[in-house]
Amino acid sequence: MKENTVKQLVGCKIKKYRHYNNLTQFKLGELIDINQRQVAQIELGKSFPSLTTLTKLAELFECNISDFFENDDEIGEKELKTILANLIEKLSYSDCKKVYNVIKNFIDVV
């Protein structure tokens, strides 16, 4: 995999985690001790985060550093189900019910 492709993959993953956690680039930068411009450059794949920054991001998002390097298109069935189970574990009961209804309705339609 080319360096630019890796930068873009990592940047995209960080952006997804940031959105999932309802953080602005500015707020994320504050939480991990970098500025908003650096966050933007990382998310665009123009800059690569340092190991220190990756470590802080993994701690903040409660994930592994390796998660930033995974291509979602290449995730196998077993791993995908594990990821989904872990995500569901983090949900409140109310949100869990919503996800259940979405999945149930999806299965009923298919």
N, CA, C and O atoms as a printed pandas DataFrame, in Angstrom:
     atom_number atom_name residue_name chain_id  residue_number  x_coord  y_coord  z_coord
0              1         N          MET        A               1    0.848   -1.179    0.000
1              2        CA          MET        A               1    0.000    0.000    0.000
2              3         C          MET        A               1    0.892    1.240    0.000
3              4         O          MET        A               1    1.860    1.310    0.758
4              5         N          LYS        A               2    0.576    2.194   -0.828
5              6        CA          LYS        A               2    1.374    3.409   -0.929
6              7         C          LYS        A               2    1.190    4.309    0.286
7              8         O          LYS        A               2    0.160    4.269    0.958
8              9         N          GLU        A               3    2.205    5.119    0.553
9             10        CA          GLU        A               3    2.185    6.014    1.718
10            11         C          GLU        A               3    0.965    6.937    1.711
11            12         O          GLU        A               3    0.317    7.114    2.743
12            13         N          ASN        A               4    0.650    7.522    0.560
13            14        CA          ASN        A               4   -0.505    8.421    0.484
14            15         C          ASN        A               4   -1.812    7.698    0.776
15            16         O          ASN        A               4   -2.717    8.264    1.389
16            17         N          THR        A               5   -1.909    6.456    0.341
17            18        CA          THR        A               5   -3.105    5.655    0.594
18            19         C          THR        A               5   -3.257    5.400    2.091
19            20         O          THR        A               5   -4.362    5.474    2.629
20            21         N          VAL        A               6   -2.154    5.101    2.757
21            22        CA          VAL        A               6   -2.177    4.861    4.204
22            23         C          VAL        A               6   -2.579    6.142    4.932
23            24         O          VAL        A               6   -3.401    6.102    5.848
24            25         N          LYS        A               7   -2.008    7.269    4.534
25            26        CA          LYS        A               7   -2.357    8.547    5.156
26            27         C          LYS        A               7   -3.854    8.836    5.007
27            28         O          LYS        A               7   -4.507    9.275    5.953
28            29         N          GLN        A               8   -4.382    8.584    3.818
29            30        CA          GLN        A               8   -5.803    8.836    3.573
30            31         C          GLN        A               8   -6.685    7.887    4.384
31            32         O          GLN        A               8   -7.708    8.302    4.928
32            33         N          LEU        A               9   -6.294    6.628    4.464
33            34        CA          LEU        A               9   -7.054    5.643    5.236
34            35         C          LEU        A               9   -7.092    6.036    6.707
35            36         O          LEU        A               9   -8.157    6.050    7.325
36            37         N          VAL        A              10   -5.932    6.353    7.265
37            38        CA          VAL        A              10   -5.850    6.738    8.678
38            39         C          VAL        A              10   -6.637    8.017    8.919
39            40         O          VAL        A              10   -7.384    8.110    9.893
40            41         N          GLY        A              11   -6.479    8.993    8.049
41            42        CA          GLY        A              11   -7.203   10.255    8.195
42            43         C          GLY        A              11   -8.711   10.070    8.152
43            44         O          GLY        A              11   -9.445   10.675    8.932
44            45         N          CYS        A              12   -9.157    9.238    7.243
45            46        CA          CYS        A              12  -10.591    8.957    7.115
46            47         C          CYS        A              12  -11.128    8.272    8.369
47            48         O          CYS        A              12  -12.216    8.602    8.842
48            49         N          LYS        A              13  -10.371    7.327    8.900
49            50        CA          LYS        A              13  -10.789    6.623   10.114
50            51         C          LYS        A              13  -10.883    7.580   11.296
51            52         O          LYS        A              13  -11.835    7.520   12.073
52            53         N          ILE        A              14   -9.898    8.460   11.432
53            54        CA          ILE        A              14   -9.896    9.427   12.529
54            55         C          ILE        A              14  -11.107   10.345   12.406
55            56         O          ILE        A              14  -11.760   10.659   13.401
56            57         N          LYS        A              15  -11.397   10.767   11.197
57            58        CA          LYS        A              15  -12.568   11.628   10.968
58            59         C          LYS        A              15  -13.857   10.901   11.351
59            60         O          LYS        A              15  -14.746   11.493   11.965
60            61         N          LYS        A              16  -13.961    9.615   10.988
61            62        CA          LYS        A              16  -15.152    8.828   11.350
62            63         C          LYS        A              16  -15.300    8.740   12.868
63            64         O          LYS        A              16  -16.392    8.929   13.403
64            65         N          TYR        A              17  -14.205    8.457   13.552
65            66        CA          TYR        A              17  -14.246    8.382   15.014
66            67         C          TYR        A              17  -14.631    9.733   15.611
67            68         O          TYR        A              17  -15.402    9.795   16.570
68            69         N          ARG        A              18  -14.095   10.815   15.044
69            70        CA          ARG        A              18  -14.403   12.153   15.550
70            71         C          ARG        A              18  -15.889   12.449   15.381
71            72         O          ARG        A              18  -16.534   12.940   16.307
72            73         N          HIS        A              19  -16.428   12.157   14.215
73            74        CA          HIS        A              19  -17.862   12.389   13.976
74            75         C          HIS        A              19  -18.721   11.522   14.890
75            76         O          HIS        A              19  -19.711   11.991   15.452
76            77         N          TYR        A              20  -18.341   10.263   15.035
77            78        CA          TYR        A              20  -19.092    9.338   15.893
78            79         C          TYR        A              20  -19.155    9.856   17.330
79            80         O          TYR        A              20  -20.141    9.641   18.035
80            81         N          ASN        A              21  -18.095   10.536   17.751
81            82        CA          ASN        A              21  -18.032   11.079   19.113
82            83         C          ASN        A              21  -18.474   12.539   19.193
83            84         O          ASN        A              21  -18.274   13.198   20.214
84            85         N          ASN        A              22  -19.071   13.038   18.121
85            86        CA          ASN        A              22  -19.604   14.409   18.074
86            87         C          ASN        A              22  -18.588   15.459   18.493
87            88         O          ASN        A              22  -18.887   16.342   19.296
88            89         N          LEU        A              23  -17.389   15.356   17.942
89            90        CA          LEU        A              23  -16.335   16.317   18.252
90            91         C          LEU        A              23  -16.026   17.168   17.029
91            92         O          LEU        A              23  -16.037   16.672   15.902
92            93         N          THR        A              24  -15.756   18.428   17.248
93            94        CA          THR        A              24  -15.254   19.281   16.177
94            95         C          THR        A              24  -13.756   19.031   16.052
95            96         O          THR        A              24  -13.135   18.449   16.942
96            97         N          GLN        A              25  -13.190   19.472   14.949
97            98        CA          GLN        A              25  -11.738   19.366   14.803
98            99         C          GLN        A              25  -11.042   20.155   15.903
99           100         O          GLN        A              25  -10.030   19.715   16.447
100          101         N          PHE        A              26  -11.583   21.310   16.222
101          102        CA          PHE        A              26  -10.989   22.148   17.258
102          103         C          PHE        A              26  -10.991   21.428   18.609
103          104         O          PHE        A              26   -9.974   21.401   19.302
104          105         N          LYS        A              27  -12.141   20.842   18.983
105          106        CA          LYS        A              27  -12.254   20.159   20.270
106          107         C          LYS        A              27  -11.348   18.928   20.314
107          108         O          LYS        A              27  -10.701   18.669   21.329
108          109         N          LEU        A              28  -11.301   18.175   19.224
109          110        CA          LEU        A              28  -10.416   17.013   19.182
110          111         C          LEU        A              28   -8.972   17.447   19.379
111          112         O          LEU        A              28   -8.224   16.828   20.136
112          113         N          GLY        A              29   -8.589   18.508   18.696
113          114        CA          GLY        A              29   -7.232   19.021   18.850
114          115         C          GLY        A              29   -6.912   19.389   20.288
115          116         O          GLY        A              29   -5.830   19.089   20.792
116          117         N          GLU        A              30   -7.867   20.042   20.943
117          118        CA          GLU        A              30   -7.674   20.399   22.364
118          119         C          GLU        A              30   -7.456   19.154   23.211
119          120         O          GLU        A              30   -6.584   19.132   24.079
120          121         N          LEU        A              31   -8.247   18.121   22.958
121          122        CA          LEU        A              31   -8.193   16.909   23.775
122          123         C          LEU        A              31   -6.897   16.120   23.599
123          124         O          LEU        A              31   -6.476   15.404   24.508
124          125         N          ILE        A              32   -6.264   16.251   22.429
125          126        CA          ILE        A              32   -5.039   15.482   22.177
126          127         C          ILE        A              32   -3.812   16.375   22.001
127          128         O          ILE        A              32   -2.756   15.915   21.566
128          129         N          ASP        A              33   -3.959   17.642   22.340
129          130        CA          ASP        A              33   -2.834   18.590   22.344
130          131         C          ASP        A              33   -2.222   18.878   20.975
131          132         O          ASP        A              33   -1.003   18.988   20.844
132          133         N          ILE        A              34   -3.074   18.999   19.957
133          134        CA          ILE        A              34   -2.625   19.513   18.662
134          135         C          ILE        A              34   -3.628   20.567   18.223
135          136         O          ILE        A              34   -4.713   20.661   18.797
136          137         N          ASN        A              35   -3.283   21.360   17.217
137          138        CA          ASN        A              35   -4.220   22.404   16.807
138          139         C          ASN        A              35   -5.178   21.900   15.728
139          140         O          ASN        A              35   -4.970   20.844   15.130
140          141         N          GLN        A              36   -6.225   22.680   15.497
141          142        CA          GLN        A              36   -7.275   22.303   14.546
142          143         C          GLN        A              36   -6.711   22.094   13.142
143          144         O          GLN        A              36   -7.145   21.196   12.421
144          145         N          ARG        A              37   -5.754   22.916   12.762
145          146        CA          ARG        A              37   -5.153   22.795   11.429
146          147         C          ARG        A              37   -4.455   21.444   11.270
147          148         O          ARG        A              37   -4.532   20.826   10.208
148          149         N          GLN        A              38   -3.778   20.989   12.320
149          150        CA          GLN        A              38   -3.123   19.681   12.264
150          151         C          GLN        A              38   -4.155   18.567   12.132
151          152         O          GLN        A              38   -3.954   17.612   11.381
152          153         N          VAL        A              39   -5.264   18.691   12.864
153          154        CA          VAL        A              39   -6.339   17.694   12.762
154          155         C          VAL        A              39   -6.854   17.657   11.325
155          156         O          VAL        A              39   -7.020   16.581   10.750
156          157         N          ALA        A              40   -7.102   18.819   10.751
157          158        CA          ALA        A              40   -7.608   18.898    9.376
158          159         C          ALA        A              40   -6.628   18.254    8.393
159          160         O          ALA        A              40   -7.045   17.511    7.505
160          161         N          GLN        A              41   -5.343   18.527    8.542
161          162        CA          GLN        A              41   -4.332   17.969    7.649
162          163         C          GLN        A              41   -4.266   16.444    7.756
163          164         O          GLN        A              41   -4.081   15.748    6.758
164          165         N          ILE        A              42   -4.419   15.940    8.980
165          166        CA          ILE        A              42   -4.430   14.484    9.192
166          167         C          ILE        A              42   -5.660   13.876    8.536
167          168         O          ILE        A              42   -5.551   12.876    7.827
168          169         N          GLU        A              43   -6.831   14.470    8.763
169          170        CA          GLU        A              43   -8.075   13.924    8.216
170          171         C          GLU        A              43   -8.089   13.951    6.687
171          172         O          GLU        A              43   -8.703   13.090    6.056
172          173         N          LEU        A              44   -7.425   14.921    6.100
173          174        CA          LEU        A              44   -7.352   15.014    4.639
174          175         C          LEU        A              44   -6.298   14.082    4.049
175          176         O          LEU        A              44   -6.204   13.946    2.829
176          177         N          GLY        A              45   -5.508   13.443    4.904
177          178        CA          GLY        A              45   -4.457   12.552    4.436
178          179         C          GLY        A              45   -3.228   13.287    3.941
179          180         O          GLY        A              45   -2.408   12.721    3.219
180          181         N          LYS        A              46   -3.098   14.539    4.325
181          182        CA          LYS        A              46   -1.943   15.346    3.907
182          183         C          LYS        A              46   -0.813   15.284    4.918
183          184         O          LYS        A              46    0.325   15.642    4.615
184          185         N          SER        A              47   -1.134   14.827    6.121
185          186        CA          SER        A              47   -0.151   14.717    7.194
186          187         C          SER        A              47   -0.423   13.416    7.936
187          188         O          SER        A              47   -1.560   12.949    7.999
188          189         N          PHE        A              48    0.627   12.842    8.493
189          190        CA          PHE        A              48    0.464   11.602    9.245
190          191         C          PHE        A              48    0.654   11.894   10.731
191          192         O          PHE        A              48    1.619   12.561   11.106
192          193         N          PRO        A              49   -0.248   11.406   11.584
193          194        CA          PRO        A              49   -0.102   11.671   13.019
194          195         C          PRO        A              49    1.109   10.953   13.603
195          196         O          PRO        A              49    1.478    9.865   13.161
196          197         N          SER        A              50    1.714   11.577   14.593
197          198        CA          SER        A              50    2.840   10.948   15.285
198          199         C          SER        A              50    2.335    9.769   16.113
199          200         O          SER        A              50    1.131    9.620   16.323
200          201         N          LEU        A              51    3.248    8.944   16.575
201          202        CA          LEU        A              51    2.874    7.824   17.432
202          203         C          LEU        A              51    2.215    8.329   18.710
203          204         O          LEU        A              51    1.266    7.722   19.206
204          205         N          THR        A              52    2.715    9.433   19.239
205          206        CA          THR        A              52    2.117   10.028   20.442
206          207         C          THR        A              52    0.668   10.431   20.169
207          208         O          THR        A              52   -0.221   10.171   20.979
208          209         N          THR        A              53    0.445   11.061   19.029
209          210        CA          THR        A              53   -0.920   11.477   18.667
210          211         C          THR        A              53   -1.813   10.270   18.447
211          212         O          THR        A              53   -2.960   10.261   18.895
212          213         N          LEU        A              54   -1.308    9.248   17.762
213          214        CA          LEU        A              54   -2.092    8.030   17.554
214          215         C          LEU        A              54   -2.466    7.380   18.886
215          216         O          LEU        A              54   -3.585    6.895   19.056
216          217         N          THR        A              55   -1.530    7.374   19.817
217          218        CA          THR        A              55   -1.784    6.800   21.142
218          219         C          THR        A              55   -2.876    7.582   21.860
219          220         O          THR        A              55   -3.781    6.993   22.451
220          221         N          LYS        A              56   -2.792    8.900   21.812
221          222        CA          LYS        A              56   -3.818    9.740   22.453
222          223         C          LYS        A              56   -5.178    9.531   21.803
223          224         O          LYS        A              56   -6.193    9.464   22.497
224          225         N          LEU        A              57   -5.208    9.426   20.474
225          226        CA          LEU        A              57   -6.467    9.189   19.764
226          227         C          LEU        A              57   -7.077    7.840   20.159
227          228         O          LEU        A              57   -8.281    7.742   20.401
228          229         N          ALA        A              58   -6.241    6.810   20.222
229          230        CA          ALA        A              58   -6.731    5.479   20.595
230          231         C          ALA        A              58   -7.299    5.484   22.013
231          232         O          ALA        A              58   -8.328    4.859   22.271
232          233         N          GLU        A              59   -6.639    6.180   22.924
233          234        CA          GLU        A              59   -7.137    6.271   24.299
234          235         C          GLU        A              59   -8.462    7.035   24.330
235          236         O          GLU        A              59   -9.410    6.619   24.996
236          237         N          LEU        A              60   -8.519    8.141   23.614
237          238        CA          LEU        A              60   -9.730    8.962   23.588
238          239         C          LEU        A              60  -10.907    8.201   22.996
239          240         O          LEU        A              60  -12.010    8.232   23.543
240          241         N          PHE        A              61  -10.676    7.520   21.881
241          242        CA          PHE        A              61  -11.753    6.818   21.188
242          243         C          PHE        A              61  -11.958    5.385   21.689
243          244         O          PHE        A              61  -12.810    4.654   21.183
244          245         N          GLU        A              62  -11.170    5.000   22.686
245          246        CA          GLU        A              62  -11.260    3.657   23.271
246          247         C          GLU        A              62  -11.158    2.572   22.205
247          248         O          GLU        A              62  -12.009    1.690   22.098
248          249         N          CYS        A              63  -10.089    2.668   21.425
249          250        CA          CYS        A              63   -9.849    1.671   20.391
250          251         C          CYS        A              63   -8.361    1.342   20.376
251          252         O          CYS        A              63   -7.595    1.871   21.182
252          253         N          ASN        A              64   -7.961    0.488   19.482
253          254        CA          ASN        A              64   -6.549    0.144   19.314
254          255         C          ASN        A              64   -5.965    0.995   18.193
255          256         O          ASN        A              64   -6.676    1.391   17.270
256          257         N          ILE        A              65   -4.688    1.268   18.275
257          258        CA          ILE        A              65   -4.026    2.019   17.205
258          259         C          ILE        A              65   -4.231    1.307   15.872
259          260         O          ILE        A              65   -4.418    1.958   14.844
260          261         N          SER        A              66   -4.199    0.000   15.883
261          262        CA          SER        A              66   -4.360   -0.762   14.635
262          263         C          SER        A              66   -5.711   -0.509   13.975
263          264         O          SER        A              66   -5.844   -0.682   12.763
264          265         N          ASP        A              67   -6.718   -0.101   14.753
265          266        CA          ASP        A              67   -8.037    0.187   14.178
266          267         C          ASP        A              67   -7.980    1.318   13.151
267          268         O          ASP        A              67   -8.791    1.353   12.226
268          269         N          PHE        A              68   -7.036    2.235   13.304
269          270        CA          PHE        A              68   -6.906    3.348   12.364
270          271         C          PHE        A              68   -6.370    2.900   11.004
271          272         O          PHE        A              68   -6.487    3.625   10.016
272          273         N          PHE        A              69   -5.781    1.703   10.959
273          274        CA          PHE        A              69   -5.158    1.210    9.730
274          275         C          PHE        A              69   -5.992    0.148    9.023
275          276         O          PHE        A              69   -5.591   -0.355    7.973
276          277         N          GLU        A              70   -7.142   -0.197    9.585
277          278        CA          GLU        A              70   -7.972   -1.243    8.994
278          279         C          GLU        A              70   -8.849   -0.672    7.893
279          280         O          GLU        A              70   -9.446    0.394    8.037
280          281         N          ASN        A              71   -8.911   -1.404    6.794
281          282        CA          ASN        A              71   -9.780   -1.036    5.691
282          283         C          ASN        A              71  -11.112   -1.745    5.910
283          284         O          ASN        A              71  -11.175   -2.974    5.873
284          285         N          ASP        A              72  -12.161   -0.985    6.136
285          286        CA          ASP        A              72  -13.478   -1.557    6.429
286          287         C          ASP        A              72  -13.964   -2.510    5.335
287          288         O          ASP        A              72  -14.741   -3.426    5.609
288          289         N          ASP        A              73  -13.515   -2.300    4.117
289          290        CA          ASP        A              73  -13.947   -3.148    3.007
290          291         C          ASP        A              73  -13.345   -4.551    3.087
291          292         O          ASP        A              73  -13.820   -5.469    2.419
292          293         N          GLU        A              74  -12.304   -4.718    3.900
293          294        CA          GLU        A              74  -11.612   -6.002    3.987
294          295         C          GLU        A              74  -11.909   -6.752    5.287
295          296         O          GLU        A              74  -11.238   -7.737    5.595
296          297         N          ILE        A              75  -12.899   -6.300    6.047
297          298        CA          ILE        A              75  -13.236   -6.942    7.313
298          299         C          ILE        A              75  -14.051   -8.206    7.039
299          300         O          ILE        A              75  -15.021   -8.186    6.281
300          301         N          GLY        A              76  -13.637   -9.300    7.670
301          302        CA          GLY        A              76  -14.349  -10.558    7.510
302          303         C          GLY        A              76  -15.604  -10.608    8.369
303          304         O          GLY        A              76  -15.826   -9.743    9.216
304          305         N          GLU        A              77  -16.422  -11.632    8.140
305          306        CA          GLU        A              77  -17.707  -11.758    8.835
306          307         C          GLU        A              77  -17.552  -11.842   10.348
307          308         O          GLU        A              77  -18.246  -11.139   11.083
308          309         N          LYS        A              78  -16.658  -12.685   10.811
309          310        CA          LYS        A              78  -16.480  -12.864   12.256
310          311         C          LYS        A              78  -16.012  -11.564   12.914
311          312         O          LYS        A              78  -16.526  -11.169   13.960
312          313         N          GLU        A              79  -15.039  -10.910   12.293
313          314        CA          GLU        A              79  -14.520   -9.660   12.849
314          315         C          GLU        A              79  -15.589   -8.568   12.842
315          316         O          GLU        A              79  -15.696   -7.792   13.792
316          317         N          LEU        A              80  -16.379   -8.512   11.766
317          318        CA          LEU        A              80  -17.447   -7.513   11.676
318          319         C          LEU        A              80  -18.469   -7.713   12.790
319          320         O          LEU        A              80  -18.908   -6.745   13.412
320          321         N          LYS        A              81  -18.845   -8.946   13.042
321          322        CA          LYS        A              81  -19.805   -9.228   14.109
322          323         C          LYS        A              81  -19.238   -8.858   15.478
323          324         O          LYS        A              81  -19.967   -8.368   16.340
324          325         N          THR        A              82  -17.944   -9.089   15.681
325          326        CA          THR        A              82  -17.293   -8.700   16.934
326          327         C          THR        A              82  -17.297   -7.180   17.093
327          328         O          THR        A              82  -17.581   -6.663   18.173
328          329         N          ILE        A              83  -16.980   -6.473   16.015
329          330        CA          ILE        A              83  -16.983   -5.014   16.052
330          331         C          ILE        A              83  -18.373   -4.490   16.373
331          332         O          ILE        A              83  -18.529   -3.589   17.197
332          333         N          LEU        A              84  -19.381   -5.055   15.719
333          334        CA          LEU        A              84  -20.764   -4.634   15.989
334          335         C          LEU        A              84  -21.146   -4.893   17.445
335          336         O          LEU        A              84  -21.772   -4.047   18.084
336          337         N          ALA        A              85  -20.775   -6.049   17.963
337          338        CA          ALA        A              85  -21.083   -6.368   19.365
338          339         C          ALA        A              85  -20.408   -5.379   20.308
339          340         O          ALA        A              85  -21.010   -4.945   21.290
340          341         N          ASN        A              86  -19.172   -5.024   20.015
341          342        CA          ASN        A              86  -18.457   -4.054   20.851
342          343         C          ASN        A              86  -19.094   -2.673   20.786
343          344         O          ASN        A              86  -19.175   -1.974   21.796
344          345         N          LEU        A              87  -19.543   -2.280   19.603
345          346        CA          LEU        A              87  -20.219   -0.988   19.475
346          347         C          LEU        A              87  -21.528   -0.984   20.254
347          348         O          LEU        A              87  -21.852   -0.003   20.924
348          349         N          ILE        A              88  -22.272   -2.067   20.170
349          350        CA          ILE        A              88  -23.554   -2.161   20.875
350          351         C          ILE        A              88  -23.346   -2.105   22.377
351          352         O          ILE        A              88  -24.168   -1.532   23.092
352          353         N          GLU        A              89  -22.255   -2.693   22.870
353          354        CA          GLU        A              89  -21.942   -2.662   24.297
354          355         C          GLU        A              89  -21.826   -1.237   24.824
355          356         O          GLU        A              89  -22.110   -0.983   25.994
356          357         N          LYS        A              90  -21.413   -0.316   23.975
357          358        CA          LYS        A              90  -21.209    1.071   24.393
358          359         C          LYS        A              90  -22.501    1.885   24.401
359          360         O          LYS        A              90  -22.527    3.000   24.922
360          361         N          LEU        A              91  -23.572    1.336   23.827
361          362        CA          LEU        A              91  -24.831    2.075   23.725
362          363         C          LEU        A              91  -25.628    2.049   25.020
363          364         O          LEU        A              91  -25.536    1.109   25.810
364          365         N          SER        A              92  -26.408    3.096   25.218
365          366        CA          SER        A              92  -27.363    3.102   26.327
366          367         C          SER        A              92  -28.494    2.128   25.975
367          368         O          SER        A              92  -28.627    1.704   24.827
368          369         N          TYR        A              93  -29.291    1.788   26.964
369          370        CA          TYR        A              93  -30.412    0.874   26.729
370          371         C          TYR        A              93  -31.367    1.453   25.686
371          372         O          TYR        A              93  -31.843    0.739   24.804
372          373         N          SER        A              94  -31.637    2.736   25.796
373          374        CA          SER        A              94  -32.536    3.405   24.861
374          375         C          SER        A              94  -32.012    3.326   23.424
375          376         O          SER        A              94  -32.758    3.010   22.498
376          377         N          ASP        A              95  -30.733    3.614   23.255
377          378        CA          ASP        A              95  -30.138    3.546   21.923
378          379         C          ASP        A              95  -30.065    2.105   21.422
379          380         O          ASP        A              95  -30.187    1.850   20.224
380          381         N          CYS        A              96  -29.870    1.180   22.334
381          382        CA          CYS        A              96  -29.835   -0.238   21.984
382          383         C          CYS        A              96  -31.185   -0.674   21.398
383          384         O          CYS        A              96  -31.240   -1.425   20.424
384          385         N          LYS        A              97  -32.248   -0.196   21.999
385          386        CA          LYS        A              97  -33.592   -0.514   21.492
386          387         C          LYS        A              97  -33.779    0.034   20.078
387          388         O          LYS        A              97  -34.391   -0.616   19.231
388          389         N          LYS        A              98  -33.252    1.228   19.828
389          390        CA          LYS        A              98  -33.364    1.831   18.489
390          391         C          LYS        A              98  -32.612    0.984   17.462
391          392         O          LYS        A              98  -33.122    0.716   16.373
392          393         N          VAL        A              99  -31.410    0.571   17.815
393          394        CA          VAL        A              99  -30.616   -0.252   16.903
394          395         C          VAL        A              99  -31.329   -1.583   16.650
395          396         O          VAL        A              99  -31.366   -2.070   15.520
396          397         N          TYR        A             100  -31.881   -2.150   17.689
397          398        CA          TYR        A             100  -32.629   -3.403   17.554
398          399         C          TYR        A             100  -33.773   -3.242   16.557
399          400         O          TYR        A             100  -33.967   -4.089   15.685
400          401         N          ASN        A             101  -34.523   -2.160   16.688
401          402        CA          ASN        A             101  -35.658   -1.928   15.784
402          403         C          ASN        A             101  -35.203   -1.730   14.343
403          404         O          ASN        A             101  -35.853   -2.207   13.413
404          405         N          VAL        A             102  -34.102   -1.038   14.160
405          406        CA          VAL        A             102  -33.574   -0.843   12.807
406          407         C          VAL        A             102  -33.189   -2.189   12.203
407          408         O          VAL        A             102  -33.552   -2.496   11.068
408          409         N          ILE        A             103  -32.452   -2.989   12.970
409          410        CA          ILE        A             103  -32.018   -4.297   12.472
410          411         C          ILE        A             103  -33.208   -5.197   12.214
411          412         O          ILE        A             103  -33.273   -5.863   11.181
412          413         N          LYS        A             104  -34.145   -5.221   13.139
413          414        CA          LYS        A             104  -35.349   -6.066   12.997
414          415         C          LYS        A             104  -36.118   -5.663   11.743
415          416         O          LYS        A             104  -36.530   -6.522   10.963
416          417         N          ASN        A             105  -36.312   -4.365   11.548
417          418        CA          ASN        A             105  -37.032   -3.897   10.355
418          419         C          ASN        A             105  -36.265   -4.193    9.078
419          420         O          ASN        A             105  -36.863   -4.513    8.050
420          421         N          PHE        A             106  -34.950   -4.091    9.137
421          422        CA          PHE        A             106  -34.125   -4.399    7.977
422          423         C          PHE        A             106  -34.273   -5.864    7.586
423          424         O          PHE        A             106  -34.432   -6.187    6.409
424          425         N          ILE        A             107  -34.221   -6.739    8.573
425          426        CA          ILE        A             107  -34.337   -8.165    8.309
426          427         C          ILE        A             107  -35.724   -8.510    7.762
427          428         O          ILE        A             107  -35.855   -9.353    6.875
428          429         N          ASP        A             108  -36.756   -7.855    8.297
429          430        CA          ASP        A             108  -38.115   -8.094    7.826
430          431         C          ASP        A             108  -38.311   -7.653    6.385
431          432         O          ASP        A             108  -39.112   -8.238    5.656
432          433         N          VAL        A             109  -37.578   -6.618    5.970
433          434        CA          VAL        A             109  -37.705   -6.098    4.600
434          435         C          VAL        A             109  -36.957   -6.980    3.617
435          436         O          VAL        A             109  -37.413   -7.193    2.494
436          437         N          VAL        A             110  -35.809   -7.491    4.037
437          438        CA          VAL        A             110  -34.966   -8.280    3.124
438          439         C          VAL        A             110  -35.491   -9.639    2.907
439          440         O          VAL        A             110  -34.894  -10.421    2.166
